[in-house]
Amino acid sequence: DFLFFWGAVFLVTTTLVAFLKKENQELIPAKEETKGITDTYRLLFSIIKMPAVLTFCLLILTSKVGFSAADAVTGLKLVEEGVPKEHLALLAVPMVPLQIILPLVISKYTAGPQPLNTFYKAMPYRLLLGLEFAFLVWWAPKVKHEGGFPIYYYAVVVLSYALHQVTLYSMYVAIMAFNAKVSDPLIGGTYMTLLNTVSNLGGNWPSTVALWLVDPLTVKECEGAQGHSCATAAATEV
């Protein structure tokens, strides 16, 4: 119902914008970025061929591999260990004000001549939080009791997620600031779109691979069937 309602709102509002909003013909820019789709892709290709841009794209495409498992799998593993999904959803509520405040605070540190310094400094802490998330998953069955999980476990989870948000937004805002800084003003929109798209892709493909690898990398044991492996899906079913 939630998705249906907002999907309808998006469709209605964007349709109204398409039909009712008129371009201001008087304010014609002195120099247009591109003249069409073909020109846009030709321009993107010429940008990405530049050695510095190519190196930077390779950096941001691979920089989040170390966080992929912690980011994509932790929540699923906590649910698997018995943490109720509704409790995990509620734990996301305190993160909302933090997600609003953090970019405002971090932007002060990324406004200088070297915004990527914040990115580099946040990276080791975010990697360490991956170990913290692994500890939370390992710890879950140890503290679980008949009534569920104790309050102190949820407190540690919230604190861990809050620290994770700090490192996540430090890296995110730093990359956005750097992209804005290095983009050529004459083709700013095209340039920034390219860099931000590559940055988003660099965060998504490792998470997809991490989720795909969960099953083959999970160690399983068969209870009551000595000498039999449950490594494959077929063996587990048998």
Disulfide bonds with the S-S distance in Angstrom:
Cys222-Cys230 1.82
